[in-house]
Amino acid sequence: MMESRSARPVFSTLCFLMPAVLLYVGCMVYPIVDAIHLSFHTWNGIPVSPLEFRGFDNYRFVLESQEFRVALRNVGVFLLQGVLFQGPLAFVLALVVTSTLRGARLFKVAYFLPVVLPVTAVGILWKHIMNPATGAINTFFRTAGFSGLAQNWLGDPQMAIFSVAFVSAWVFAGLNMIIFSAGLVSIPDELYQAGAIDGVGYLGALFHITVPLMRESFRLYFILMVTGSLKVFDMIFVMTGGGPNGASDVPVTMLYYQAFNYSRFGVGSAIGVIVLLLSLLATGVLQKLFAPREDL
């Protein structure tokens, strides 16, 4: 009798968990396993067509292709802007919206607004702003007498990826501002008061109190920034389509074109698996770098 009663909570728990487990397995685990399986085969996307086993040929094709090297270099551009521009900008915005300045709430809404806009709409908007003939940026430079600064922002192979990376920073700085703001408001005011008593100024408190205690916020930011750079797609697809001539391609746009334009679903799956492995590796390294230190 006691055994049947003790089994009821376990059975009830399993009944409640089963829908979520099935949904997770069906929507997450199965597609990953199927992509790994497909990456070792050749398939043209037609359901009745058989799979042809190719071993590691798809991976060899991807890793040896010049297009994939360019795609990885472009990911490096996104990583660079995340470290040098987006991260510092988001941190400064977080300092502003968590300060006692008047209108801080208005600033928070204004800075976060690009995040809630559809990426497609943002991409189309900036595509018009960066139009070399009628765009607002070049028009401003010509009107101000700096015609030499006017560029073909999205049509120049040297400028396209940097232009898209700038727009990406403009969009996601507001989201990272929220992450940093959460870390800032979690720091006890008593620490700043104690620092003020000891004669610590604003910059001293910033570098010796604020930054060390925001380790978790920085960890979350870098993980999201690195994994987001590896899987970026929508902004590039809308603004440049990977052009001109593949100059702004990234791994996921390359995946899209290989699978859906050239019907090389095995190659596309191989690219997806490589991106997944790089994301897992980067996440593991960042978790190790930002692991809690015993001396803190």
Secondary structure per residue as TSV (DSSP state, phi and psi in degrees):
chain	resnum	aa	ss	phi	psi
A	1	M	-	360.0	-42.3
A	2	M	H	-66.6	-37.1
A	3	E	H	-64.9	-41.0
A	4	S	H	-66.0	-36.4
A	5	R	H	-68.4	-40.4
A	6	S	H	-69.5	-25.1
A	7	A	H	-77.4	-22.7
A	8	R	H	-62.8	-46.7
A	9	P	H	-60.5	-37.9
A	10	V	H	-64.9	-44.2
A	11	F	H	-64.1	-41.8
A	12	S	H	-64.0	-40.9
A	13	T	H	-62.1	-43.9
A	14	L	H	-63.0	-38.5
A	15	C	H	-63.6	-39.0
A	16	F	H	-73.2	-34.0
A	17	L	H	-79.0	-28.6
A	18	M	H	-57.1	-45.3
A	19	P	H	-58.6	-42.1
A	20	A	H	-67.4	-40.3
A	21	V	H	-64.1	-44.9
A	22	L	H	-63.6	-39.7
A	23	L	H	-64.9	-42.0
A	24	Y	H	-65.6	-44.9
A	25	V	I	-65.4	-42.5
A	26	G	I	-70.9	-35.5
A	27	C	I	-98.7	-17.1
A	28	M	I	-120.4	-57.8
A	29	V	I	-69.3	-49.3
A	30	Y	H	-61.0	-46.2
A	31	P	H	-60.6	-36.9
A	32	I	H	-66.5	-46.4
A	33	V	H	-62.6	-41.4
A	34	D	H	-66.2	-37.9
A	35	A	H	-66.2	-40.9
A	36	I	H	-62.0	-44.0
A	37	H	H	-62.7	-43.1
A	38	L	H	-69.0	-27.7
A	39	S	T	-66.1	-16.6
A	40	F	T	-96.5	9.1
A	41	H	E	-131.1	168.1
A	42	T	E	-108.8	130.3
A	43	W	-	-151.7	137.2
A	44	N	-	-94.7	4.6
A	45	G	S	92.5	-7.9
A	46	I	-	-84.6	123.8
A	47	P	T	-54.6	-35.7
A	48	V	T	-82.4	-8.2
A	49	S	S	-77.5	138.3
A	50	P	-	-78.1	155.8
A	51	L	-	-81.7	137.6
A	52	E	E	-113.7	119.7
A	53	F	E	-68.3	129.8
A	54	R	-	-122.3	-0.5
A	55	G	T	65.9	-130.3
A	56	F	T	-96.3	15.4
A	57	D	H	-62.0	-38.8
A	58	N	H	-63.7	-41.9
A	59	Y	H	-66.2	-39.9
A	60	R	H	-63.9	-40.4
A	61	F	H	-62.3	-43.6
A	62	V	H	-68.0	-49.5
A	63	L	H	-69.2	-24.7
A	64	E	H	-92.8	-6.4
A	65	S	-	-81.7	140.9
A	66	Q	H	-65.1	-33.4
A	67	E	H	-60.7	-39.0
A	68	F	H	-71.0	-33.8
A	69	R	H	-64.7	-41.3
A	70	V	H	-63.5	-39.9
A	71	A	H	-62.9	-42.4
A	72	L	H	-66.8	-37.3
A	73	R	H	-63.0	-39.1
A	74	N	H	-67.3	-34.4
A	75	V	H	-61.2	-37.9
A	76	G	H	-61.2	-34.2
A	77	V	H	-63.2	-43.3
A	78	F	H	-64.2	-40.3
A	79	L	H	-64.2	-40.8
A	80	L	H	-64.0	-45.2
A	81	Q	H	-67.4	-29.5
A	82	G	I	-66.0	-36.1
A	83	V	I	-80.7	-43.1
A	84	L	I	-90.5	-24.8
A	85	F	I	-123.7	-59.4
A	86	Q	I	-64.0	-46.7
A	87	G	H	-61.8	-54.2
A	88	P	H	-58.7	-39.5
A	89	L	H	-62.7	-45.8
A	90	A	H	-63.1	-37.3
A	91	F	H	-66.9	-42.2
A	92	V	H	-64.6	-41.8
A	93	L	H	-62.2	-38.5
A	94	A	H	-64.3	-39.1
A	95	L	H	-62.3	-36.6
A	96	V	H	-69.3	-48.3
A	97	V	H	-75.4	-16.4
A	98	T	T	-100.0	4.5
A	99	S	S	-85.9	-177.8
A	100	T	S	-94.8	14.3
A	101	L	-	-64.2	146.4
A	102	R	T	-69.1	139.2
A	103	G	T	81.9	16.5
A	104	A	H	-61.3	-37.1
A	105	R	H	-65.6	-39.1
A	106	L	H	-62.8	-41.3
A	107	F	H	-61.5	-40.8
A	108	K	H	-61.4	-44.2
A	109	V	H	-65.6	-43.7
A	110	A	H	-64.2	-41.9
A	111	Y	H	-72.4	-30.6
A	112	F	H	-86.6	-14.6
A	113	L	H	-55.5	-42.5
A	114	P	H	-60.2	-25.8
A	115	V	H	-67.0	-37.3
A	116	V	H	-83.9	-9.5
A	117	L	S	-76.5	144.5
A	118	P	-	-60.6	137.2
A	119	V	H	-59.9	-37.0
A	120	T	H	-60.9	-44.2
A	121	A	H	-64.6	-41.4
A	122	V	H	-63.1	-43.3
A	123	G	H	-62.8	-43.5
A	124	I	H	-65.1	-41.0
A	125	L	H	-58.7	-51.0
A	126	W	H	-71.3	-25.6
A	127	K	H	-63.8	-38.4
A	128	H	H	-73.2	-38.7
A	129	I	H	-62.8	-35.0
A	130	M	T	-93.8	10.0
A	131	N	-	-58.6	128.7
A	132	P	T	-66.3	-25.1
A	133	A	T	-96.1	-45.7
A	134	T	T	-120.5	3.5
A	135	G	-	-68.1	154.3
A	136	A	H	-64.5	-34.6
A	137	I	H	-66.8	-53.1
A	138	N	H	-67.0	-34.9
A	139	T	H	-61.5	-41.4
A	140	F	H	-63.0	-45.6
A	141	F	H	-61.9	-42.6
A	142	R	H	-67.4	-40.0
A	143	T	H	-66.0	-37.2
A	144	A	T	-80.9	-1.5
A	145	G	T	87.2	16.0
A	146	F	-	-114.3	55.1
A	147	S	G	-60.5	-26.1
A	148	G	G	-66.2	-20.4
A	149	L	G	-85.3	-12.6
A	150	A	-	-67.2	132.4
A	151	Q	-	-131.9	161.4
A	152	N	-	-89.1	81.4
A	153	W	T	-58.8	-38.6
A	154	L	T	-105.0	-10.9
A	155	G	T	-99.7	-13.0
A	156	D	S	-87.4	123.3
A	157	P	T	-58.2	-27.2
A	158	Q	T	-82.4	-21.2
A	159	M	T	-105.0	-23.0
A	160	A	H	-58.1	-50.6
A	161	I	H	-67.3	-34.2
A	162	F	H	-69.9	-34.7
A	163	S	H	-65.9	-44.1
A	164	V	H	-66.9	-39.1
A	165	A	H	-62.5	-37.1
A	166	F	H	-63.5	-45.1
A	167	V	H	-63.2	-39.5
A	168	S	H	-61.5	-41.2
A	169	A	H	-64.0	-39.9
A	170	W	H	-61.6	-37.5
A	171	V	H	-73.3	-49.6
A	172	F	H	-93.3	-2.3
A	173	A	H	-61.4	-35.4
A	174	G	H	-66.7	-39.3
A	175	L	H	-65.3	-43.7
A	176	N	H	-70.5	-26.4
A	177	M	H	-59.6	-40.2
A	178	I	H	-65.0	-40.1
A	179	I	H	-61.6	-47.1
A	180	F	H	-69.0	-34.5
A	181	S	H	-63.0	-40.1
A	182	A	H	-61.5	-38.7
A	183	G	H	-69.0	-36.9
A	184	L	H	-67.5	-44.4
A	185	V	H	-72.7	-14.0
A	186	S	T	-84.8	-7.8
A	187	I	S	-81.3	124.7
A	188	P	-	-61.3	138.5
A	189	D	H	-65.7	-23.8
A	190	E	H	-60.6	-31.3
A	191	L	H	-67.5	-40.1
A	192	Y	H	-68.9	-37.3
A	193	Q	H	-64.9	-41.0
A	194	A	H	-65.3	-38.5
A	195	G	H	-65.2	-39.3
A	196	A	H	-63.5	-37.9
A	197	I	H	-63.7	-36.3
A	198	D	T	-80.9	1.1
A	199	G	T	86.4	20.0
A	200	V	-	-81.1	128.0
A	201	G	-	-81.5	-173.3
A	202	Y	H	-64.1	-47.6
A	203	L	H	-66.2	-37.6
A	204	G	H	-63.3	-42.3
A	205	A	H	-66.3	-35.4
A	206	L	I	-64.6	-45.1
A	207	F	I	-87.1	-23.1
A	208	H	I	-106.7	-14.6
A	209	I	I	-119.4	-55.6
A	210	T	I	-66.0	-56.1
A	211	V	H	-61.0	-47.2
A	212	P	H	-62.0	-33.4
A	213	L	H	-84.5	-1.8
A	214	M	T	-103.7	25.0
A	215	R	H	-56.5	-42.8
A	216	E	H	-67.0	-38.1
A	217	S	H	-65.3	-41.2
A	218	F	H	-65.7	-38.7
A	219	R	H	-60.9	-47.7
A	220	L	H	-63.0	-41.8
A	221	Y	H	-61.4	-48.4
A	222	F	H	-66.8	-36.1
A	223	I	H	-64.9	-46.7
A	224	L	H	-66.0	-37.4
A	225	M	H	-68.4	-44.1
A	226	V	H	-68.4	-49.0
A	227	T	H	-66.2	-36.4
A	228	G	H	-66.1	-35.7
A	229	S	H	-67.9	-36.1
A	230	L	H	-69.6	-31.5
A	231	K	T	-109.0	14.0
A	232	V	-	-60.9	137.5
A	233	F	-	-148.1	-56.4
A	234	D	H	-59.8	-43.8
A	235	M	H	-63.1	-43.7
A	236	I	H	-69.8	-40.5
A	237	F	H	-62.7	-38.5
A	238	V	H	-76.0	-41.8
A	239	M	H	-84.6	-41.0
A	240	T	T	-127.6	-18.0
A	241	G	T	65.9	18.0
A	242	G	T	89.5	-5.8
A	243	G	-	-88.4	-174.6
A	244	P	S	-76.1	134.6
A	245	N	T	56.2	39.6
A	246	G	T	78.1	8.6
A	247	A	T	-68.7	-25.2
A	248	S	T	-112.2	18.1
A	249	D	-	-65.5	147.6
A	250	V	-	-127.0	168.5
A	251	P	H	-53.2	-38.5
A	252	V	H	-76.3	-33.3
A	253	T	H	-68.6	-36.1
A	254	M	H	-63.6	-40.4
A	255	L	H	-58.6	-47.0
A	256	Y	H	-60.1	-47.5
A	257	Y	I	-69.6	-39.2
A	258	Q	I	-63.8	-40.7
A	259	A	I	-79.6	-49.0
A	260	F	I	-99.3	-20.7
A	261	N	I	-94.1	-39.5
A	262	Y	S	-106.6	0.5
A	263	S	-	57.3	33.8
A	264	R	-	-103.6	75.5
A	265	F	H	-70.3	-27.7
A	266	G	H	-66.1	-43.7
A	267	V	H	-65.1	-42.7
A	268	G	H	-61.4	-40.6
A	269	S	H	-65.9	-37.2
A	270	A	H	-62.9	-41.2
A	271	I	H	-62.5	-42.7
A	272	G	H	-61.4	-40.3
A	273	V	H	-66.6	-40.0
A	274	I	H	-62.9	-42.9
A	275	V	H	-62.2	-41.2
A	276	L	H	-61.9	-45.1
A	277	L	H	-65.2	-41.2
A	278	L	H	-63.9	-38.4
A	279	S	H	-65.8	-42.8
A	280	L	H	-65.2	-41.2
A	281	L	H	-64.1	-45.9
A	282	A	H	-63.1	-40.8
A	283	T	H	-63.3	-42.8
A	284	G	H	-63.0	-42.5
A	285	V	H	-64.5	-43.5
A	286	L	H	-67.4	-37.5
A	287	Q	H	-60.8	-38.6
A	288	K	H	-69.4	-42.3
A	289	L	H	-66.1	-37.4
A	290	F	T	-100.2	17.0
A	291	A	S	-63.2	145.5
A	292	P	-	-56.6	133.7
A	293	R	-	-94.2	141.7
A	294	E	T	-70.2	-21.9
A	295	D	T	-86.5	0.5
A	296	L	-	-96.4	360.0
